[in-house]
Amino acid sequence: MKFTSGSNKRLIDFLIEVQPELSKEKIKKTLRYGYVSCNGEVIYKATDLLKKGDIVEVIFPKKQQINYKVKSPFKIAFEDDYLIVMIKPAGILTIDYDNPDNPSFYNLADEFIQEKTLGRQKLYIVHRLDREVSGLLVLAKSENVRHALIENWKKTRKKYYALVEGKPEKESGTIATWLKENEARLVYSTTQQDDAKYAVTHYKVIKEITDHTLIDLELETGRKNQLRVHMSNLGCPITGDRRYGSKDKYVRQIRLYSYSLSFIHPVTNENIHIEMPIPYWFLQLKNENEDYK
């Protein structure tokens, strides 16, 4: 149903006026689930101000909104009406732009949410992890939420566990270099240049494990392959990352895990902090000729 605002007023007041049979709770729930739009843009906040002439459309949901029998293809670390945070496993692309029909992480997650919500919702990419990297990945449930998250993504605290070969000379420190990508898509540190991007990584040693070291990494910038290059620059390539200098003794599974995200919720303005423990497999090392499960 479409309505035209006759004056400047709060959205909640306007909806009560045009749909007096609905309670405030019903209206707020309708807003939370993305059923209300203003001039074609989904709107979530009941207190948002309408202007005279604004076109408000309300789609009243069916009684059955959720298919609870659908199982998520990935572990869910956090979910609300506006976004979902899932655990991406290693070995799968976040999204394959060249072959959009391939079973990427995004395609499988989006298929799940559409089936769960009976086609009412879809997901939107906010950021990516390398194919070989696992851990927390945020997906938005609307374009508005996606844009809000991306706009403030630089303020998001992003932390990783890395199991590296050897041990850094210092227990903690900061690595800052200019990164550039060659024709073979290999990223490397270089001098300051117009086509190079400045990258900053903070690291802290957690513990030594035989001839390896478990390290806590925090991104200050988010460049392609940044952590992998910086650990290699430090003389401690990430275990399994042969592209950036690790030994071929162990199976090629990069030990880099996005375990912590902290950000301001784009709709509720709450401080969201999500943290996952080290996966059971992360510290296991298998020789190349052994089976790895």
HELIX and SHEET records of a PDB file:
HELIX    1   1 LEU A   11  VAL A   18  1                                   8    
HELIX    2   2 LYS A   24  ARG A   32  1                                   9    
HELIX    3   3 PHE A  105  LYS A  116  1                                  12    
HELIX    4   4 GLU A  143  GLU A  151  1                                   9    
HELIX    5   5 TRP A  153  LYS A  155  5                                   3    
HELIX    6   6 GLN A  226  ASN A  233  1                                   8    
HELIX    7   7 ARG A  242  TYR A  244  5                                   3    
SHEET    1   A 4 LYS A   2  THR A   4  0                                        
SHEET    2   A 4 ILE A  55  VAL A  58 -1                                        
SHEET    3   A 4 VAL A  36  CYS A  38 -1                                        
SHEET    4   A 4 GLU A  41  VAL A  42 -1                                        
SHEET    1   B 2 LYS A   9  ARG A  10  0                                        
SHEET    2   B 2 LEU A  49  LEU A  50 -1                                        
SHEET    1   C 4 ILE A  76  GLU A  79  0                                        
SHEET    2   C 4 LEU A  83  LYS A  88 -1                                        
SHEET    3   C 4 SER A 134  ALA A 140 -1                                        
SHEET    4   C 4 TYR A 124  ILE A 125 -1                                        
SHEET    1   D 9 ILE A  76  GLU A  79  0                                        
SHEET    2   D 9 LEU A  83  LYS A  88 -1                                        
SHEET    3   D 9 SER A 134  ALA A 140 -1                                        
SHEET    4   D 9 LEU A 256  ILE A 264  1                                        
SHEET    5   D 9 ARG A 157  GLU A 165 -1                                        
SHEET    6   D 9 HIS A 212  LEU A 219 -1                                        
SHEET    7   D 9 LYS A 197  ILE A 209 -1                                        
SHEET    8   D 9 SER A 172  GLU A 181 -1                                        
SHEET    9   D 9 VAL A 187  THR A 190 -1                                        
SHEET    1   E 5 ILE A  76  GLU A  79  0                                        
SHEET    2   E 5 LEU A  83  LYS A  88 -1                                        
SHEET    3   E 5 SER A 134  ALA A 140 -1                                        
SHEET    4   E 5 LEU A 256  ILE A 264  1                                        
SHEET    5   E 5 ASN A 271  GLU A 275 -1                                        
END                                                                             
